[in-house]
C-alpha cells in the first residue's frame, strides 16, 4: 500500500531531473519520508539524471520503465503498483482491474497517446491488450473484462471523471466491508487505508471544483458525483 506514496516520490524526482522542477498544485515539494515502508526509494533518490533513474528502476522491484521515463512514467508506475498490490492483497484485485480500465480509456481516448509495449505488458494481466488498438469508446469498452464494462457507461471520453467517481464509490463500499471483518489483520488495515484514501480524493475533487467553477452548475455537478 505504501508503494503508492513511493510512486509520488519517484515522479517528483523524475520531473526534477527532467528540468520540470517547478511545483504545481498537488505535486510534492519535498519527498515523503517513508522509513521502513520504502520499497526502493533509498536507492532511487540519489539518481543524478533521467538515465540514472531508469537504470535504478530496472534494478528495483518497480522494474523496467521502458521508454516512459518522461511522459508515460506515471502510468507505468501506476500499473506496476496495482499489479503488486493485487498480488499482495487479493481482495484489492477488483480495484486494480477498475483502475487499469480507467487508465486504458484515459491513455487511448483522452490523452490520445499510443499504448506502448511496456504499458500493454503491465496491463495485460488486469485488462488484457485489446484496448490498445481501439479507436473509440464503444470498441475499447468491448475489449475490457465484462465486470468493469458497466462502470464505463458514459457517452464520451470527456465523461471519464464520472466513471472514476463511480469506481471509487464502489471501492469505498468494499473497503468499509473489510473494516467490518470480525478478526483484526491485514485486510482491516487495507480497508482503513483505502477509506482514508477515497476521502482524501473527495477533498481534492472538491477543492478542484471550487477552484475551477466556484458554486456554478459544473462545480455542483462534480460535487454531487463525488459525494
C-alpha positions in Angstrom: 0.0 0.0 0.0 2.8 2.4 0.9 4.3 2.0 -2.6 1.7 4.4 -3.8 3.5 7.1 -1.8 6.8 6.0 -3.1 5.5 6.4 -6.6 4.8 10.0 -5.9 8.4 10.5 -4.8 9.7 8.9 -7.9 7.5 11.0 -10.2 8.6 14.2 -8.4 12.3 13.2 -8.8 11.8 12.4 -12.5 10.3 15.8 -13.1 13.2 17.5 -11.2 15.8 15.5 -13.2 14.0 16.4 -16.4 14.1 20.1 -15.6 10.5 20.3 -14.7 11.1 21.1 -11.1 8.5 23.9 -10.7 6.0 22.7 -8.2 2.4 22.7 -9.4 -0.8 22.2 -7.4 -1.0 18.7 -6.0 2.7 18.0 -6.5 5.4 17.2 -4.0 7.8 20.0 -3.0 9.8 17.6 -0.8 10.0 13.8 -0.8 7.7 11.9 1.5 9.7 10.2 4.3 8.7 6.5 4.1 11.2 5.0 6.5 10.8 1.2 6.7 7.8 1.4 4.4 10.0 2.3 1.4 10.4 -0.3 -1.4 13.3 1.2 -3.3 13.3 4.9 -2.6 16.6 5.0 -0.6 18.4 3.7 -3.7 16.4 5.7 -6.2 16.6 9.1 -4.6 20.3 9.5 -5.4 19.8 9.3 -9.2 21.5 12.2 -10.9 19.9 12.0 -14.3 16.8 10.5 -16.1 19.1 7.8 -17.4 20.4 7.0 -13.9 16.8 6.8 -12.6 15.8 4.4 -15.4 18.7 2.1 -14.6 17.9 2.2 -10.9 14.2 1.4 -11.5 15.2 -1.6 -13.7 17.3 -2.9 -10.8 14.4 -2.3 -8.3 11.1 -4.1 -7.6 9.5 -1.4 -9.8 11.1 -3.0 -12.9 11.8 -1.7 -16.4 10.1 1.7 -17.0 10.6 1.1 -20.8 10.9 4.3 -22.8 8.4 6.0 -20.4 10.9 7.7 -18.1 9.4 11.1 -19.2 5.7 11.4 -20.2 4.4 7.9 -19.5 6.2 7.1 -16.3 3.2 7.8 -14.1 1.1 5.2 -15.9 3.9 2.6 -15.9 4.4 3.0 -12.2 0.7 3.0 -11.5 0.1 -0.3 -13.3 3.2 -1.8 -11.7 1.9 -0.8 -8.3 -1.7 -2.1 -9.0 -0.3 -5.5 -10.0 1.8 -5.8 -6.9 -1.0 -4.6 -4.6 -3.4 -7.1 -6.2 -0.8 -9.9 -5.6 -0.1 -9.0 -2.0 -3.8 -8.3 -1.1 -6.1 -10.4 -3.3 -9.2 -8.5 -2.0 -7.9 -5.4 -3.9 -7.7 -7.1 -7.3 -11.1 -5.9 -8.4 -10.0 -2.4 -7.5 -6.8 -2.8 -9.6 -8.9 -4.0 -12.6 -11.1 -0.9 -12.3 -8.2 1.4 -12.1 -6.4 -0.3 -15.0 -9.6 0.0 -17.1 -9.9 3.7 -16.4 -6.2 4.2 -17.2 -6.6 2.4 -20.6 -9.5 4.7 -21.6 -7.6 7.8 -20.5 -4.4 6.9 -22.3 -6.1 6.0 -25.6 -9.1 8.3 -25.8 -8.4 11.3 -23.5 -4.6 11.7 -23.8 -4.8 10.2 -27.3 -1.4 8.6 -26.6 -0.1 5.3 -28.1 -0.2 2.2 -25.9 3.5 1.5 -25.5 4.8 -2.1 -25.3 5.6 -1.7 -21.6 2.2 -0.3 -20.8 0.5 -3.2 -22.7 2.7 -5.7 -20.9 1.8 -4.3 -17.5 -2.0 -4.0 -18.2 -2.3 -7.5 -19.8 -3.0 -9.5 -16.5 -5.6 -7.0 -15.4 -7.5 -5.9 -18.6 -5.9 -7.7 -21.5 -4.4 -5.9 -24.5 -7.3 -5.4 -26.9 -7.8 -1.8 -25.6 -4.5 -0.8 -27.1 -5.8 -0.9 -30.7 -9.3 0.5 -30.0 -10.2 3.8 -31.8 -13.4 4.8 -30.0 -15.1 4.3 -26.6 -17.6 1.5 -27.5 -14.8 -0.5 -29.2 -12.4 0.0 -26.2 -15.1 -0.9 -23.6 -15.9 -4.0 -25.5 -12.3 -5.3 -25.1 -12.4 -4.9 -21.3 -13.4 -7.6 -18.8 -17.2 -7.8 -18.5 -17.2 -6.9 -14.8 -15.9 -3.4 -15.5 -18.0 -2.5 -18.6 -21.0 -1.1 -16.6 -18.6 1.2 -14.8 -17.8 2.8 -18.2 -21.4 3.6 -19.2 -20.5 7.1 -20.3 -21.3 8.9 -23.6 -17.9 10.3 -24.4 -14.3 10.0 -23.0 -14.7 13.5 -21.5 -17.1 12.0 -19.0 -14.4 9.6 -17.7 -14.4 11.5 -14.4 -17.9 10.2 -13.8 -16.7 6.6 -14.2 -13.8 7.4 -11.8 -16.2 8.7 -9.2 -18.4 5.5 -9.5 -15.3 3.3 -9.3 -14.1 5.0 -6.1 -17.6 4.8 -4.6 -17.5 1.0 -5.2 -14.0 0.7 -3.8 -15.1 2.6 -0.7 -18.0 0.2 -0.2 -15.7 -2.8 -0.4 -13.2 -1.1 2.0 -15.9 -0.5 4.6 -16.8 -4.2 4.3 -13.2 -5.0 5.1 -13.4 -2.8 8.2 -16.3 -4.8 9.5 -14.3 -8.1 9.3 -14.7 -10.0 12.6 -11.0 -10.5 13.2 -8.1 -8.0 13.1 -5.5 -8.5 10.4 -4.1 -7.2 7.1 -7.5 -6.8 5.4 -8.7 -4.4 8.1 -5.6 -2.3 7.6 -6.2 -2.4 3.8 -9.8 -1.3 4.4 -8.8 1.6 6.7 -6.1 2.9 4.4 -8.4 2.7 1.4 -11.3 4.5 3.1 -9.0 7.3 4.1 -7.6 7.5 0.5 -11.0 7.8 -1.0 -11.9 10.5 1.5 -8.7 12.4 0.5 -9.7 12.1 -3.1 -13.1 13.7 -2.4 -11.4 16.6 -0.7 -9.1 17.1 -3.7 -12.0 16.9 -6.1 -14.0 19.4 -4.0 -11.0 21.8 -4.0 -10.5 21.4 -7.7 -14.2 22.1 -8.4 -14.2 25.2 -6.2 -11.1 26.5 -8.0 -12.5 25.8 -11.4 -16.1 27.0 -11.0 -16.9 28.2 -7.6 -20.6 27.5 -6.9 -21.6 27.2 -10.6 -23.6 24.4 -12.2 -20.5 22.5 -13.3 -18.9 22.6 -9.8 -22.2 21.5 -8.2 -22.4 18.6 -10.7 -18.9 17.5 -9.8 -19.5 17.7 -6.0 -22.8 15.7 -6.4 -20.9 13.0 -8.3 -18.1 12.6 -5.8 -20.2 13.0 -2.6 
